[in-house]
């Protein structure tokens, strides 16, 4: 469950696609972290993810978990960016038959969900397939 303060803290990483890059090993992580999971370094810098990437793998969710049933069926993919970052996100506004491993995608911002009784709408990155 999100709270209003948490939503405001997460705004930069969600809306500016801020990630962390390890100064020692070069590993890029999204969302940003304070410690590199690869080498344990705390020497991290903020970087912005590229606006395009490619699909590394994907799955079609036909039986959605509670809270996502209105989206069903939908596609979730691991998108890899040129800087090595890999992010799991939903593929939207794209016919399922056009989704393939290796396809180029462009990041877009869409509604993720509405938080319970408070009604706060959370937005975040999703992706659409880009035709070459």
GUFIKE-417210 format. One record per atom (N, C-alpha, C): y, x, z. Coordinates in nm, 2 decimals, m for minus. Each point is the difference from the previous one (the first is absolute). Last residue first. Example, Ala and Ser with C-alpha at 12.3 -4.5 7.8 and 13.67 -1.06 7.14 Angstrom:
! GUFIKE-417210
<site><py>m0.22</py><px>1.28</px><pz>0.71</pz></site>
<site><py>0.11</py><px>0.09</px><pz>0.00</pz></site>
<site><py>0.11</py><px>m0.08</px><pz>0.08</pz></site>
<site><py>m0.57</py><px>0.03</px><pz>m0.01</pz></site>
<site><py>0.12</py><px>m0.09</px><pz>0.00</pz></site>
<site><py>0.12</py><px>0.09</px><pz>0.00</pz></site>
This chain:
! GUFIKE-417210
<site><py>m0.04</py><px>1.01</px><pz>m3.73</pz></site>
<site><py>0.06</py><px>0.12</px><pz>m0.06</pz></site>
<site><py>0.05</py><px>m0.03</px><pz>m0.14</pz></site>
<site><py>m0.03</py><px>m0.33</px><pz>0.45</pz></site>
<site><py>m0.06</py><px>0.02</px><pz>m0.13</pz></site>
<site><py>0.07</py><px>0.13</px><pz>m0.07</pz></site>
<site><py>m0.06</py><px>m0.14</px><pz>0.53</pz></site>
<site><py>0.10</py><px>0.03</px><pz>m0.10</pz></site>
<site><py>m0.08</py><px>0.03</px><pz>m0.13</pz></site>
<site><py>m0.10</py><px>m0.29</px><pz>0.49</pz></site>
<site><py>m0.05</py><px>0.09</px><pz>m0.11</pz></site>
<site><py>0.11</py><px>0.01</px><pz>m0.10</pz></site>
<site><py>0.12</py><px>m0.09</px><pz>0.52</pz></site>
<site><py>m0.04</py><px>m0.07</px><pz>m0.12</pz></site>
<site><py>m0.04</py><px>0.10</px><pz>m0.11</pz></site>
<site><py>0.05</py><px>m0.03</px><pz>0.59</pz></site>
<site><py>0.01</py><px>0.07</px><pz>m0.13</pz></site>
<site><py>m0.04</py><px>m0.10</px><pz>m0.11</pz></site>
<site><py>0.23</py><px>0.02</px><pz>0.54</pz></site>
<site><py>m0.12</py><px>m0.04</px><pz>m0.08</pz></site>
<site><py>0.02</py><px>0.07</px><pz>m0.13</pz></site>
<site><py>0.27</py><px>0.04</px><pz>0.51</pz></site>
<site><py>m0.04</py><px>0.04</px><pz>m0.13</pz></site>
<site><py>m0.13</py><px>m0.06</px><pz>m0.05</pz></site>
<site><py>0.31</py><px>m0.27</px><pz>0.36</pz></site>
<site><py>m0.05</py><px>0.14</px><pz>m0.02</pz></site>
<site><py>m0.04</py><px>0.03</px><pz>m0.14</pz></site>
<site><py>0.22</py><px>m0.39</px><pz>0.41</pz></site>
<site><py>m0.01</py><px>0.04</px><pz>m0.14</pz></site>
<site><py>m0.05</py><px>0.15</px><pz>m0.01</pz></site>
<site><py>0.02</py><px>m0.45</px><pz>0.37</pz></site>
<site><py>m0.02</py><px>0.14</px><pz>m0.02</pz></site>
<site><py>m0.02</py><px>0.03</px><pz>m0.15</pz></site>
<site><py>0.23</py><px>m0.41</px><pz>0.32</pz></site>
<site><py>m0.07</py><px>0.03</px><pz>m0.12</pz></site>
<site><py>0.00</py><px>0.15</px><pz>m0.02</pz></site>
<site><py>0.04</py><px>m0.34</px><pz>0.44</pz></site>
<site><py>0.06</py><px>0.12</px><pz>m0.06</pz></site>
<site><py>m0.09</py><px>0.03</px><pz>m0.12</pz></site>
<site><py>m0.06</py><px>m0.37</px><pz>0.34</pz></site>
<site><py>0.04</py><px>m0.02</px><pz>m0.14</pz></site>
<site><py>0.06</py><px>0.12</px><pz>m0.07</pz></site>
<site><py>m0.19</py><px>m0.12</px><pz>0.46</pz></site>
<site><py>0.14</py><px>0.05</px><pz>m0.02</pz></site>
<site><py>0.05</py><px>m0.02</px><pz>m0.14</pz></site>
<site><py>m0.45</py><px>m0.11</px><pz>0.15</pz></site>
<site><py>0.10</py><px>m0.09</px><pz>0.04</pz></site>
<site><py>0.14</py><px>0.04</px><pz>m0.03</pz></site>
<site><py>m0.36</py><px>0.29</px><pz>m0.25</pz></site>
<site><py>m0.02</py><px>m0.11</px><pz>0.09</pz></site>
<site><py>0.11</py><px>m0.10</px><pz>0.02</pz></site>
<site><py>0.07</py><px>0.37</px><pz>m0.36</pz></site>
<site><py>m0.05</py><px>0.02</px><pz>0.13</pz></site>
<site><py>0.01</py><px>m0.13</px><pz>0.08</pz></site>
<site><py>m0.08</py><px>0.10</px><pz>m0.54</pz></site>
<site><py>0.10</py><px>m0.06</px><pz>0.10</pz></site>
<site><py>m0.06</py><px>0.01</px><pz>0.13</pz></site>
<site><py>m0.10</py><px>0.32</px><pz>m0.45</pz></site>
<site><py>m0.04</py><px>m0.11</px><pz>0.08</pz></site>
<site><py>0.12</py><px>m0.05</px><pz>0.08</pz></site>
<site><py>0.03</py><px>0.30</px><pz>m0.39</pz></site>
<site><py>m0.13</py><px>0.03</px><pz>0.05</pz></site>
<site><py>m0.06</py><px>m0.12</px><pz>0.08</pz></site>
<site><py>0.37</py><px>0.04</px><pz>m0.43</pz></site>
<site><py>m0.03</py><px>m0.05</px><pz>0.14</pz></site>
<site><py>m0.14</py><px>0.04</px><pz>0.04</pz></site>
<site><py>0.24</py><px>0.32</px><pz>m0.35</pz></site>
<site><py>m0.04</py><px>m0.14</px><pz>0.01</pz></site>
<site><py>m0.02</py><px>m0.04</px><pz>0.14</pz></site>
<site><py>0.17</py><px>0.42</px><pz>m0.37</pz></site>
<site><py>0.01</py><px>m0.05</px><pz>0.14</pz></site>
<site><py>m0.03</py><px>m0.15</px><pz>m0.01</pz></site>
<site><py>m0.18</py><px>0.43</px><pz>m0.32</pz></site>
<site><py>0.10</py><px>m0.11</px><pz>0.01</pz></site>
<site><py>0.00</py><px>m0.05</px><pz>0.14</pz></site>
<site><py>m0.20</py><px>0.44</px><pz>m0.34</pz></site>
<site><py>0.02</py><px>m0.06</px><pz>0.13</pz></site>
<site><py>0.11</py><px>m0.11</px><pz>m0.01</pz></site>
<site><py>m0.35</py><px>0.17</px><pz>m0.39</pz></site>
<site><py>0.14</py><px>0.02</px><pz>0.04</pz></site>
<site><py>0.02</py><px>m0.08</px><pz>0.14</pz></site>
<site><py>m0.44</py><px>0.24</px><pz>m0.31</pz></site>
<site><py>0.06</py><px>m0.11</px><pz>0.07</pz></site>
<site><py>0.14</py><px>0.04</px><pz>0.04</pz></site>
<site><py>m0.44</py><px>0.16</px><pz>m0.35</pz></site>
<site><py>0.13</py><px>0.02</px><pz>0.06</pz></site>
<site><py>0.05</py><px>m0.12</px><pz>0.06</pz></site>
<site><py>m0.53</py><px>0.12</px><pz>m0.08</pz></site>
<site><py>0.11</py><px>m0.07</px><pz>m0.05</pz></site>
<site><py>0.13</py><px>0.04</px><pz>0.08</pz></site>
<site><py>m0.46</py><px>0.14</px><pz>0.11</pz></site>
<site><py>0.08</py><px>0.09</px><pz>m0.09</pz></site>
<site><py>0.12</py><px>m0.07</px><pz>m0.06</pz></site>
<site><py>m0.39</py><px>m0.31</px><pz>0.14</pz></site>
<site><py>0.02</py><px>0.13</px><pz>0.06</pz></site>
<site><py>0.07</py><px>0.09</px><pz>m0.10</pz></site>
<site><py>0.08</py><px>m0.52</px><pz>m0.05</pz></site>
<site><py>m0.10</py><px>0.10</px><pz>m0.02</pz></site>
<site><py>0.03</py><px>0.13</px><pz>0.07</pz></site>
<site><py>0.17</py><px>m0.54</px><pz>m0.13</pz></site>
<site><py>0.00</py><px>0.09</px><pz>0.11</pz></site>
<site><py>m0.13</py><px>0.09</px><pz>m0.02</pz></site>
<site><py>0.12</py><px>m0.38</px><pz>m0.28</pz></site>
<site><py>0.08</py><px>0.11</px><pz>m0.03</pz></site>
<site><py>0.00</py><px>0.11</px><pz>0.11</pz></site>
<site><py>m0.22</py><px>m0.43</px><pz>0.03</pz></site>
<site><py>m0.07</py><px>0.08</px><pz>m0.10</pz></site>
<site><py>0.08</py><px>0.12</px><pz>m0.05</pz></site>
<site><py>0.17</py><px>m0.32</px><pz>0.33</pz></site>
<site><py>m0.11</py><px>0.09</px><pz>0.06</pz></site>
<site><py>m0.07</py><px>0.08</px><pz>m0.11</pz></site>
<site><py>0.52</py><px>m0.15</px><pz>m0.03</pz></site>
<site><py>m0.13</py><px>m0.06</px><pz>m0.02</pz></site>
<site><py>m0.11</py><px>0.09</px><pz>0.04</pz></site>
<site><py>0.49</py><px>0.00</px><pz>0.22</pz></site>
<site><py>m0.08</py><px>0.07</px><pz>m0.10</pz></site>
<site><py>m0.13</py><px>m0.08</px><pz>m0.02</pz></site>
<site><py>0.36</py><px>m0.04</px><pz>0.36</pz></site>
<site><py>0.06</py><px>m0.03</px><pz>m0.13</pz></site>
<site><py>m0.08</py><px>0.06</px><pz>m0.12</pz></site>
<site><py>m0.10</py><px>0.25</px><pz>0.45</pz></site>
<site><py>0.05</py><px>m0.13</px><pz>m0.02</pz></site>
<site><py>0.04</py><px>m0.02</px><pz>m0.15</pz></site>
<site><py>m0.30</py><px>0.33</px><pz>0.38</pz></site>
<site><py>0.05</py><px>m0.01</px><pz>m0.14</pz></site>
<site><py>0.03</py><px>m0.14</px><pz>m0.03</pz></site>
<site><py>m0.02</py><px>0.27</px><pz>0.49</pz></site>
<site><py>m0.04</py><px>m0.11</px><pz>m0.08</pz></site>
<site><py>0.06</py><px>0.02</px><pz>m0.14</pz></site>
<site><py>m0.11</py><px>0.42</px><pz>0.33</pz></site>
<site><py>0.09</py><px>m0.11</px><pz>m0.02</pz></site>
<site><py>m0.06</py><px>m0.10</px><pz>m0.09</pz></site>
<site><py>m0.06</py><px>0.52</px><pz>0.27</pz></site>
<site><py>m0.07</py><px>m0.12</px><pz>m0.03</pz></site>
<site><py>0.10</py><px>m0.11</px><pz>m0.02</pz></site>
<site><py>0.06</py><px>0.54</px><pz>m0.08</pz></site>
<site><py>0.04</py><px>m0.11</px><pz>0.07</pz></site>
<site><py>m0.08</py><px>m0.12</px><pz>m0.04</pz></site>
<site><py>0.07</py><px>0.58</px><pz>m0.03</pz></site>
<site><py>m0.09</py><px>m0.11</px><pz>m0.04</pz></site>
<site><py>0.03</py><px>m0.12</px><pz>0.10</pz></site>
<site><py>0.23</py><px>0.51</px><pz>m0.18</pz></site>
<site><py>m0.01</py><px>m0.11</px><pz>0.09</pz></site>
<site><py>m0.09</py><px>m0.11</px><pz>m0.05</pz></site>
<site><py>0.14</py><px>0.40</px><pz>m0.25</pz></site>
<site><py>m0.12</py><px>0.00</px><pz>0.07</pz></site>
<site><py>m0.02</py><px>m0.11</px><pz>0.10</pz></site>
<site><py>0.36</py><px>0.08</px><pz>m0.33</pz></site>
<site><py>0.01</py><px>0.10</px><pz>0.11</pz></site>
<site><py>m0.12</py><px>0.00</px><pz>0.09</pz></site>
<site><py>0.04</py><px>m0.30</px><pz>m0.37</pz></site>
<site><py>0.01</py><px>0.13</px><pz>m0.05</pz></site>
<site><py>0.01</py><px>0.11</px><pz>0.10</pz></site>
<site><py>m0.24</py><px>m0.47</px><pz>0.13</pz></site>
<site><py>0.13</py><px>0.04</px><pz>m0.06</pz></site>
<site><py>0.00</py><px>0.14</px><pz>m0.04</pz></site>
<site><py>m0.37</py><px>m0.44</px><pz>0.08</pz></site>
<site><py>0.03</py><px>0.15</px><pz>0.02</pz></site>
<site><py>0.13</py><px>0.03</px><pz>m0.07</pz></site>
<site><py>m0.26</py><px>m0.46</px><pz>0.21</pz></site>
<site><py>0.09</py><px>0.05</px><pz>m0.10</pz></site>
<site><py>0.03</py><px>0.15</px><pz>0.04</pz></site>
<site><py>m0.38</py><px>m0.40</px><pz>0.10</pz></site>
<site><py>0.05</py><px>0.12</px><pz>0.06</pz></site>
<site><py>0.08</py><px>0.06</px><pz>m0.12</pz></site>
<site><py>m0.09</py><px>m0.54</px><pz>0.07</pz></site>
<site><py>m0.03</py><px>0.12</px><pz>m0.07</pz></site>
<site><py>0.05</py><px>0.12</px><pz>0.09</pz></site>
<site><py>m0.11</py><px>m0.58</px><pz>m0.03</pz></site>
<site><py>0.05</py><px>0.11</px><pz>0.08</pz></site>
<site><py>m0.05</py><px>0.13</px><pz>m0.06</pz></site>
<site><py>0.06</py><px>m0.55</px><pz>m0.16</pz></site>
<site><py>m0.05</py><px>0.13</px><pz>m0.02</pz></site>
<site><py>0.07</py><px>0.10</px><pz>0.10</pz></site>
<site><py>m0.14</py><px>m0.57</px><pz>0.00</pz></site>
<site><py>0.10</py><px>0.10</px><pz>m0.02</pz></site>
<site><py>m0.06</py><px>0.14</px><pz>m0.01</pz></site>
<site><py>m0.10</py><px>m0.59</px><pz>0.01</pz></site>
<site><py>m0.05</py><px>0.14</px><pz>m0.01</pz></site>
<site><py>0.12</py><px>0.09</px><pz>m0.02</pz></site>
<site><py>0.13</py><px>m0.25</px><pz>0.33</pz></site>
<site><py>m0.13</py><px>0.02</px><pz>m0.07</pz></site>
<site><py>m0.01</py><px>m0.07</px><pz>m0.13</pz></site>
<site><py>0.36</py><px>m0.01</px><pz>0.34</pz></site>
<site><py>0.01</py><px>0.10</px><pz>m0.11</pz></site>
<site><py>m0.12</py><px>0.01</px><pz>m0.08</pz></site>
<site><py>0.03</py><px>m0.28</px><pz>0.39</pz></site>
<site><py>0.09</py><px>m0.06</px><pz>m0.10</pz></site>
<site><py>0.02</py><px>0.10</px><pz>m0.12</pz></site>
<site><py>m0.24</py><px>0.13</px><pz>0.40</pz></site>
<site><py>m0.08</py><px>m0.09</px><pz>m0.09</pz></site>
<site><py>0.08</py><px>m0.06</px><pz>m0.11</pz></site>
<site><py>0.10</py><px>0.32</px><pz>0.38</pz></site>
<site><py>0.02</py><px>0.04</px><pz>m0.14</pz></site>
<site><py>m0.07</py><px>m0.10</px><pz>m0.09</pz></site>
<site><py>m0.01</py><px>m0.05</px><pz>0.48</pz></site>
<site><py>0.14</py><px>0.05</px><pz>m0.02</pz></site>
<site><py>0.02</py><px>0.04</px><pz>m0.15</pz></site>
<site><py>m0.49</py><px>0.03</px><pz>0.17</pz></site>
<site><py>0.09</py><px>m0.09</px><pz>0.06</pz></site>
<site><py>0.15</py><px>0.06</px><pz>m0.02</pz></site>
<site><py>m0.34</py><px>0.20</px><pz>m0.34</pz></site>
<site><py>0.00</py><px>m0.02</px><pz>0.14</pz></site>
<site><py>0.11</py><px>m0.10</px><pz>0.04</pz></site>
<site><py>m0.24</py><px>m0.02</px><pz>m0.49</pz></site>
<site><py>0.10</py><px>0.07</px><pz>0.08</pz></site>
<site><py>m0.02</py><px>m0.03</px><pz>0.15</pz></site>
<site><py>m0.28</py><px>0.00</px><pz>m0.47</pz></site>
<site><py>m0.01</py><px>m0.07</px><pz>0.12</pz></site>
<site><py>0.09</py><px>0.08</px><pz>0.10</pz></site>
<site><py>0.00</py><px>0.17</px><pz>m0.42</pz></site>
<site><py>m0.02</py><px>m0.14</px><pz>m0.03</pz></site>
<site><py>m0.01</py><px>m0.09</px><pz>0.12</pz></site>
<site><py>0.19</py><px>0.50</px><pz>m0.18</pz></site>
<site><py>m0.03</py><px>m0.07</px><pz>0.12</pz></site>
<site><py>m0.01</py><px>m0.15</px><pz>m0.03</pz></site>
<site><py>m0.05</py><px>0.48</px><pz>m0.28</pz></site>
<site><py>0.05</py><px>m0.13</px><pz>m0.01</pz></site>
<site><py>m0.05</py><px>m0.08</px><pz>0.12</pz></site>
<site><py>0.10</py><px>0.55</px><pz>m0.09</pz></site>
<site><py>m0.10</py><px>m0.10</px><pz>0.03</pz></site>
<site><py>0.07</py><px>m0.14</px><pz>m0.01</pz></site>
<site><py>0.06</py><px>0.58</px><pz>m0.14</pz></site>
<site><py>0.05</py><px>m0.13</px><pz>0.04</pz></site>
<site><py>m0.11</py><px>m0.09</px><pz>0.02</pz></site>
<site><py>0.19</py><px>0.56</px><pz>m0.10</pz></site>
<site><py>m0.11</py><px>m0.09</px><pz>0.02</pz></site>
<site><py>0.06</py><px>m0.14</px><pz>0.04</pz></site>
<site><py>0.28</py><px>0.34</px><pz>m0.16</pz></site>
<site><py>m0.11</py><px>0.09</px><pz>0.03</pz></site>
<site><py>m0.13</py><px>m0.09</px><pz>0.01</pz></site>
<site><py>0.50</py><px>m0.07</px><pz>m0.26</pz></site>
<site><py>m0.10</py><px>m0.06</px><pz>0.08</pz></site>
<site><py>m0.12</py><px>0.09</px><pz>0.01</pz></site>
<site><py>0.52</py><px>0.16</px><pz>m0.06</pz></site>
<site><py>m0.11</py><px>m0.04</px><pz>m0.07</pz></site>
<site><py>m0.11</py><px>m0.06</px><pz>0.09</pz></site>
<site><py>0.58</py><px>0.05</px><pz>0.00</pz></site>
<site><py>m0.12</py><px>0.07</px><pz>0.03</pz></site>
<site><py>m0.12</py><px>m0.05</px><pz>m0.08</pz></site>
<site><py>0.60</py><px>m0.02</px><pz>0.10</pz></site>
<site><py>m0.12</py><px>m0.03</px><pz>m0.08</pz></site>
<site><py>m0.12</py><px>0.08</px><pz>0.05</pz></site>
<site><py>0.43</py><px>0.03</px><pz>0.19</pz></site>
<site><py>0.00</py><px>m0.14</px><pz>m0.03</pz></site>
<site><py>m0.12</py><px>m0.04</px><pz>m0.08</pz></site>
<site><py>0.03</py><px>0.42</px><pz>0.37</pz></site>
<site><py>0.04</py><px>m0.03</px><pz>m0.13</pz></site>
<site><py>m0.01</py><px>m0.15</px><pz>m0.03</pz></site>
<site><py>0.09</py><px>0.17</px><pz>0.50</pz></site>
<site><py>m0.11</py><px>m0.01</px><pz>m0.09</pz></site>
<site><py>0.06</py><px>m0.03</px><pz>m0.14</pz></site>
<site><py>0.26</py><px>0.28</px><pz>0.39</pz></site>
<site><py>m0.01</py><px>m0.14</px><pz>m0.06</pz></site>
<site><py>m0.11</py><px>0.00</px><pz>m0.10</pz></site>
<site><py>0.07</py><px>0.31</px><pz>0.47</pz></site>
<site><py>0.01</py><px>0.00</px><pz>m0.15</pz></site>
<site><py>m0.01</py><px>m0.15</px><pz>m0.04</pz></site>
<site><py>0.07</py><px>0.33</px><pz>0.48</pz></site>
<site><py>0.00</py><px>m0.13</px><pz>m0.07</pz></site>
<site><py>0.02</py><px>0.02</px><pz>m0.15</pz></site>
<site><py>m0.24</py><px>0.37</px><pz>0.34</pz></site>
<site><py>0.13</py><px>m0.04</px><pz>m0.05</pz></site>
<site><py>m0.02</py><px>m0.14</px><pz>m0.07</pz></site>
<site><py>m0.26</py><px>0.33</px><pz>0.41</pz></site>
<site><py>0.00</py><px>m0.10</px><pz>m0.11</pz></site>
<site><py>0.14</py><px>m0.03</px><pz>m0.05</pz></site>
<site><py>m0.30</py><px>0.30</px><pz>0.36</pz></site>
<site><py>0.11</py><px>0.04</px><pz>m0.09</pz></site>
<site><py>m0.01</py><px>m0.09</px><pz>m0.12</pz></site>
<site><py>m0.32</py><px>0.03</px><pz>0.36</pz></site>
<site><py>0.11</py><px>m0.10</px><pz>0.03</pz></site>
<site><py>0.12</py><px>0.03</px><pz>m0.09</pz></site>
<site><py>m0.57</py><px>0.10</px><pz>m0.06</pz></site>
<site><py>0.14</py><px>0.05</px><pz>0.01</pz></site>
<site><py>0.10</py><px>m0.12</px><pz>0.04</pz></site>
<site><py>m0.50</py><px>m0.01</px><pz>m0.10</pz></site>
<site><py>0.06</py><px>m0.01</px><pz>0.14</pz></site>
<site><py>0.14</py><px>0.05</px><pz>0.02</pz></site>
<site><py>m0.31</py><px>m0.05</px><pz>m0.41</pz></site>
<site><py>0.01</py><px>0.13</px><pz>0.07</pz></site>
<site><py>0.06</py><px>0.00</px><pz>0.14</pz></site>
<site><py>m0.11</py><px>m0.41</px><pz>m0.27</pz></site>
<site><py>m0.08</py><px>0.11</px><pz>m0.06</pz></site>
<site><py>0.00</py><px>0.13</px><pz>0.08</pz></site>
<site><py>0.27</py><px>m0.40</px><pz>0.11</pz></site>
<site><py>m0.14</py><px>m0.02</px><pz>0.03</pz></site>
<site><py>m0.10</py><px>0.11</px><pz>m0.06</pz></site>
<site><py>0.53</py><px>0.03</px><pz>0.17</pz></site>
<site><py>m0.08</py><px>0.00</px><pz>m0.12</pz></site>
<site><py>m0.14</py><px>m0.02</px><pz>0.04</pz></site>
<site><py>0.42</py><px>m0.20</px><pz>0.28</pz></site>
<site><py>m0.09</py><px>0.11</px><pz>0.00</pz></site>
<site><py>m0.09</py><px>m0.01</px><pz>m0.13</pz></site>
<site><py>0.34</py><px>m0.32</px><pz>0.08</pz></site>
<site><py>0.06</py><px>0.11</px><pz>0.07</pz></site>
<site><py>m0.09</py><px>0.13</px><pz>0.00</pz></site>
<site><py>0.04</py><px>m0.41</px><pz>m0.39</pz></site>
<site><py>m0.06</py><px>0.03</px><pz>0.13</pz></site>
<site><py>0.08</py><px>0.12</px><pz>0.06</pz></site>
<site><py>0.05</py><px>m0.42</px><pz>m0.42</pz></site>
<site><py>0.03</py><px>0.13</px><pz>0.06</pz></site>
<site><py>m0.06</py><px>0.02</px><pz>0.14</pz></site>
<site><py>m0.25</py><px>m0.34</px><pz>m0.35</pz></site>
<site><py>0.14</py><px>0.02</px><pz>0.06</pz></site>
<site><py>0.02</py><px>0.13</px><pz>0.07</pz></site>
<site><py>m0.20</py><px>0.14</px><pz>m0.31</pz></site>
<site><py>0.08</py><px>m0.12</px><pz>0.01</pz></site>
<site><py>m0.09</py><px>m0.10</px><pz>0.07</pz></site>
<site><py>0.02</py><px>0.58</px><pz>m0.12</pz></site>
<site><py>m0.06</py><px>m0.12</px><pz>0.07</pz></site>
<site><py>0.10</py><px>m0.12</px><pz>0.00</pz></site>
<site><py>m0.13</py><px>0.53</px><pz>m0.23</pz></site>
<site><py>0.10</py><px>m0.11</px><pz>0.01</pz></site>
<site><py>m0.07</py><px>m0.12</px><pz>0.05</pz></site>
<site><py>m0.08</py><px>0.57</px><pz>0.01</pz></site>
<site><py>m0.06</py><px>m0.13</px><pz>0.00</pz></site>
<site><py>0.11</py><px>m0.10</px><pz>0.02</pz></site>
<site><py>0.04</py><px>0.50</px><pz>0.01</pz></site>
<site><py>0.04</py><px>m0.08</px><pz>m0.12</pz></site>
<site><py>m0.05</py><px>m0.14</px><pz>m0.01</pz></site>
<site><py>m0.04</py><px>0.38</px><pz>0.34</pz></site>
<site><py>m0.11</py><px>m0.01</px><pz>m0.10</pz></site>
<site><py>0.04</py><px>m0.09</px><pz>m0.12</pz></site>
<site><py>0.33</py><px>0.14</px><pz>0.34</pz></site>
<site><py>m0.10</py><px>0.10</px><pz>0.00</pz></site>
<site><py>m0.10</py><px>m0.01</px><pz>m0.11</pz></site>
<site><py>0.36</py><px>m0.32</px><pz>0.09</pz></site>
<site><py>0.06</py><px>0.13</px><pz>m0.04</pz></site>
<site><py>m0.11</py><px>0.11</px><pz>m0.01</pz></site>
<site><py>m0.06</py><px>m0.55</px><pz>m0.05</pz></site>
<site><py>m0.03</py><px>0.11</px><pz>0.09</pz></site>
<site><py>0.06</py><px>0.13</px><pz>m0.06</pz></site>
<site><py>0.16</py><px>m0.52</px><pz>m0.07</pz></site>
<site><py>m0.06</py><px>0.11</px><pz>m0.07</pz></site>
<site><py>m0.02</py><px>0.12</px><pz>0.09</pz></site>
<site><py>0.09</py><px>m0.58</px><pz>0.01</pz></site>
<site><py>0.01</py><px>0.13</px><pz>0.06</pz></site>
<site><py>m0.07</py><px>0.10</px><pz>m0.08</pz></site>
<site><py>0.26</py><px>m0.48</px><pz>m0.15</pz></site>
<site><py>m0.13</py><px>0.06</px><pz>0.04</pz></site>
<site><py>0.03</py><px>0.13</px><pz>0.08</pz></site>
<site><py>0.27</py><px>m0.48</px><pz>m0.21</pz></site>
<site><py>0.00</py><px>0.13</px><pz>0.07</pz></site>
<site><py>m0.14</py><px>0.04</px><pz>0.05</pz></site>
<site><py>0.22</py><px>m0.39</px><pz>m0.27</pz></site>
<site><py>m0.12</py><px>0.06</px><pz>m0.03</pz></site>
<site><py>0.00</py><px>0.15</px><pz>0.06</pz></site>
<site><py>0.33</py><px>m0.36</px><pz>0.05</pz></site>
<site><py>0.03</py><px>0.12</px><pz>m0.08</pz></site>
<site><py>m0.12</py><px>0.08</px><pz>m0.03</pz></site>
<site><py>m0.04</py><px>m0.41</px><pz>0.24</pz></site>
<site><py>0.09</py><px>m0.03</px><pz>m0.11</pz></site>
<site><py>0.05</py><px>0.12</px><pz>m0.08</pz></site>
<site><py>m0.33</py><px>0.02</px><pz>0.37</pz></site>
<site><py>m0.04</py><px>m0.11</px><pz>m0.09</pz></site>
<site><py>0.10</py><px>m0.01</px><pz>m0.12</pz></site>
<site><py>0.08</py><px>0.32</px><pz>0.35</pz></site>
<site><py>m0.12</py><px>0.04</px><pz>m0.07</pz></site>
<site><py>m0.04</py><px>m0.11</px><pz>m0.10</pz></site>
<site><py>0.39</py><px>m0.08</px><pz>0.27</pz></site>
<site><py>0.01</py><px>0.12</px><pz>m0.10</pz></site>
<site><py>m0.13</py><px>0.03</px><pz>m0.07</pz></site>
<site><py>m0.01</py><px>m0.36</px><pz>0.34</pz></site>
<site><py>0.07</py><px>m0.02</px><pz>m0.13</pz></site>
<site><py>0.02</py><px>0.12</px><pz>m0.09</pz></site>
<site><py>m0.21</py><px>m0.05</px><pz>0.46</pz></site>
<site><py>m0.08</py><px>0.03</px><pz>m0.12</pz></site>
<site><py>0.08</py><px>m0.03</px><pz>m0.13</pz></site>
<site><py>0.19</py><px>m0.08</px><pz>0.44</pz></site>
<site><py>m0.04</py><px>0.14</px><pz>m0.01</pz></site>
<site><py>m0.07</py><px>0.03</px><pz>m0.13</pz></site>
<site><py>0.12</py><px>m0.45</px><pz>0.09</pz></site>
<site><py>0.12</py><px>0.08</px><pz>m0.04</pz></site>
<site><py>m0.04</py><px>0.15</px><pz>0.00</pz></site>
<site><py>m0.34</py><px>m0.30</px><pz>0.13</pz></site>
<site><py>0.04</py><px>m0.03</px><pz>m0.14</pz></site>
<site><py>0.12</py><px>0.09</px><pz>m0.04</pz></site>
<site><py>m0.14</py><px>0.00</px><pz>0.45</pz></site>
<site><py>m0.09</py><px>0.08</px><pz>m0.09</pz></site>
<site><py>0.04</py><px>m0.02</px><pz>m0.14</pz></site>
<site><py>0.24</py><px>m0.25</px><pz>0.32</pz></site>
<site><py>0.03</py><px>0.14</px><pz>0.00</pz></site>
<site><py>m0.09</py><px>0.09</px><pz>m0.09</pz></site>
<site><py>m0.10</py><px>m0.48</px><pz>0.04</pz></site>
<site><py>0.13</py><px>0.03</px><pz>m0.07</pz></site>
<site><py>0.03</py><px>0.15</px><pz>0.00</pz></site>
<site><py>m0.51</py><px>m0.11</px><pz>0.04</pz></site>
<site><py>0.12</py><px>m0.04</px><pz>0.08</pz></site>
<site><py>0.12</py><px>0.04</px><pz>m0.08</pz></site>
<site><py>m0.56</py><px>m0.10</px><pz>m0.12</pz></site>
<site><py>0.13</py><px>0.08</px><pz>m0.01</pz></site>
<site><py>0.10</py><px>m0.06</px><pz>0.09</pz></site>
<site><py>m0.56</py><px>0.00</px><pz>0.01</pz></site>
<site><py>0.12</py><px>m0.08</px><pz>0.00</pz></site>
<site><py>0.12</py><px>0.09</px><pz>0.00</pz></site>
